[in-house]
Amino acid sequence: MFEVLVYVYENYWQGDACPELHQLSRKLTAVGFEADEIQAALVWLNGLNIAAQNTQVGMPAGSQAGAPPVPTTASAPPGFQAQTAGSLRVYSVAEQDHLGAQALGFVSFLESSGVLPSHMREIVIDRAMAAPGDPLALDDLKIIVLMVYWSFGEEPDALVLDELCDDADFRVAH
């Protein structure tokens, strides 16, 4: 599935340039991906599209998708308050087991660095929980983060992009 997602990201780097899912399926088949990999990726992408659209609909007027949400009661669903700077995200046991320490640490790193707003973090967690792997590989999580940025029509900061695309196995400590 992740090879298909990387192909989609590389070939349709602007999310709005990506064809509808049924057309994308035909293009991926023509490229040579296996039917079960395509199906898994399309189901995953559909969930990503729904999550991104629902997040953008729930944002206050005048705020951008990549900007941290302004804490107002109008942007939060009834009965909930928007996340504040002092909020703490507690991960369920299922999330901890599926994501693993490395992936959770990386999400925390991105969030504390200010490059992964809370609304995007929740989509990353949701899509990571929908991905295969137990625990989820860190490289797979990085692809998920890239795809979440892609779904909002944003490109991460150059240093973040480097961190997401860099293969740490080939780094040499000096």
C-alpha positions as CSV (number, residue, x, y, z in Angstrom):
1,M,0.0,0.0,0.0
2,F,2.8,2.5,0.9
3,E,4.4,2.1,-2.5
4,V,1.2,3.2,-4.1
5,L,0.9,6.2,-1.7
6,V,4.4,7.2,-2.5
7,Y,3.6,7.0,-6.3
8,V,0.5,9.1,-5.8
9,Y,2.4,11.7,-3.8
10,E,5.3,11.9,-6.3
11,N,3.1,12.0,-9.4
12,Y,0.3,14.2,-8.1
13,W,2.2,16.4,-5.7
14,Q,-0.6,18.9,-5.8
15,G,-3.5,17.1,-4.2
16,D,-6.1,18.9,-6.4
17,A,-4.3,17.5,-9.5
18,C,-5.0,13.9,-8.4
19,P,-7.8,12.3,-10.4
20,E,-11.0,10.8,-8.8
21,L,-10.4,7.5,-7.1
22,H,-11.9,5.3,-9.9
23,Q,-9.7,7.0,-12.5
24,L,-6.7,6.8,-10.2
25,S,-7.3,3.1,-9.9
26,R,-7.1,2.6,-13.7
27,K,-3.9,4.7,-13.8
28,L,-2.3,2.7,-11.0
29,T,-3.3,-0.6,-12.7
30,A,-1.7,0.6,-15.9
31,V,1.5,1.5,-14.1
32,G,1.7,-2.1,-12.8
33,F,0.6,-2.1,-9.1
34,E,-1.2,-5.2,-7.9
35,A,-5.0,-4.9,-7.5
36,D,-5.0,-5.6,-3.7
37,E,-2.4,-2.9,-3.1
38,I,-4.4,-0.5,-5.2
39,Q,-7.6,-1.3,-3.4
40,A,-6.0,-0.9,0.1
41,A,-4.4,2.4,-1.0
42,L,-7.7,3.8,-2.4
43,V,-9.6,2.9,0.7
44,W,-6.9,4.6,2.8
45,L,-6.9,7.7,0.5
46,N,-10.7,7.9,0.7
47,G,-10.5,8.0,4.5
48,L,-7.8,10.7,4.2
49,N,-10.0,12.8,1.9
50,I,-13.0,12.5,4.2
51,A,-10.9,13.4,7.3
52,A,-9.3,16.4,5.5
53,Q,-12.6,17.7,4.2
54,N,-14.3,17.4,7.6
55,T,-11.4,19.2,9.3
56,Q,-11.6,22.1,6.8
57,V,-15.3,22.4,7.2
58,G,-15.0,22.6,11.0
59,M,-12.4,25.4,10.9
60,P,-13.5,28.9,11.7
61,A,-14.0,31.3,8.9
62,G,-10.8,33.1,7.8
63,S,-8.4,30.5,9.1
64,Q,-6.2,28.5,6.8
65,A,-6.0,24.7,6.7
66,G,-2.4,24.6,7.8
67,A,-2.7,27.3,10.5
68,P,-3.4,26.1,14.0
69,P,-7.1,26.4,14.8
70,V,-8.2,29.5,16.6
71,P,-9.7,28.3,20.0
72,T,-13.3,29.3,19.6
73,T,-16.4,27.4,20.6
74,A,-17.8,27.9,17.1
75,S,-15.1,25.6,15.6
76,A,-15.5,22.8,18.1
77,P,-18.3,20.3,17.9
78,P,-21.1,20.7,20.4
79,G,-19.9,19.6,23.8
80,F,-16.2,19.9,23.0
81,Q,-13.7,22.7,23.4
82,A,-10.9,23.5,20.9
83,Q,-7.5,22.4,21.9
84,T,-5.4,25.0,23.8
85,A,-1.6,25.3,24.1
86,G,-1.7,23.6,27.5
87,S,-3.7,20.6,26.3
88,L,-2.2,17.1,26.5
89,R,-3.0,14.4,24.0
90,V,-3.3,11.0,25.8
91,Y,-2.9,8.0,23.5
92,S,-5.1,4.9,24.0
93,V,-3.6,1.5,24.6
94,A,-4.6,0.5,21.1
95,E,-2.9,3.6,19.6
96,Q,0.3,2.9,21.7
97,D,0.4,-0.7,20.6
98,H,-0.3,-0.1,16.9
99,L,2.0,3.0,16.5
100,G,4.8,2.0,18.8
101,A,7.3,4.1,20.7
102,Q,9.2,5.3,17.6
103,A,6.2,6.6,15.7
104,L,4.6,8.2,18.8
105,G,8.0,9.9,19.5
106,F,8.2,11.2,16.0
107,V,4.6,12.6,16.1
108,S,5.5,14.3,19.4
109,F,8.7,15.7,17.9
110,L,6.8,17.2,14.9
111,E,4.1,18.6,17.2
112,S,6.5,20.2,19.7
113,S,8.5,21.6,16.8
114,G,5.4,23.5,15.7
115,V,5.1,21.9,12.3
116,L,2.2,19.5,13.0
117,P,-0.9,21.4,14.2
118,S,-3.3,19.4,16.5
119,H,-5.9,19.0,13.8
120,M,-3.4,17.5,11.4
121,R,-1.9,15.3,14.2
122,E,-5.3,13.8,14.7
123,I,-5.6,12.9,11.0
124,V,-2.1,11.4,11.1
125,I,-3.1,9.3,14.1
126,D,-6.4,8.2,12.4
127,R,-4.7,7.3,9.2
128,A,-1.8,5.5,11.0
129,M,-4.4,3.4,12.9
130,A,-5.9,2.5,9.5
131,A,-2.6,1.4,8.1
132,P,-1.2,-2.1,8.3
133,G,1.8,-3.0,10.5
134,D,2.0,-3.7,14.2
135,P,3.9,-1.6,15.3
136,L,3.8,0.8,12.4
137,A,7.2,1.4,10.8
138,L,8.6,4.9,11.2
139,D,9.2,5.2,7.5
140,D,5.5,4.3,6.9
141,L,4.5,7.0,9.4
142,K,6.6,9.5,7.6
143,I,4.7,8.7,4.4
144,I,1.4,9.2,6.2
145,V,2.5,12.6,7.5
146,L,3.5,13.6,3.9
147,M,0.1,12.4,2.7
148,V,-1.7,14.4,5.3
149,Y,0.2,17.6,4.3
150,W,-0.7,16.7,0.7
151,S,-4.4,16.3,1.5
152,F,-4.4,19.9,2.8
153,G,-2.6,21.2,-0.3
154,E,0.5,22.1,1.7
155,E,4.1,21.3,1.4
156,P,6.0,21.0,4.7
157,D,8.9,23.3,5.5
158,A,12.1,22.3,3.7
159,L,13.7,21.0,6.9
160,V,10.7,19.0,7.8
161,L,10.5,17.6,4.3
162,D,14.1,16.6,4.6
163,E,13.4,14.8,7.8
164,L,10.4,13.1,6.3
165,C,12.3,12.0,3.2
166,D,15.7,11.3,4.7
167,D,16.8,7.7,5.2
168,A,18.4,7.7,8.7
169,D,20.1,4.4,8.0
170,F,22.6,6.1,5.8
171,R,23.4,9.0,8.2
172,V,27.0,9.2,9.4
173,A,27.7,10.5,12.8
174,H,30.7,12.9,12.9
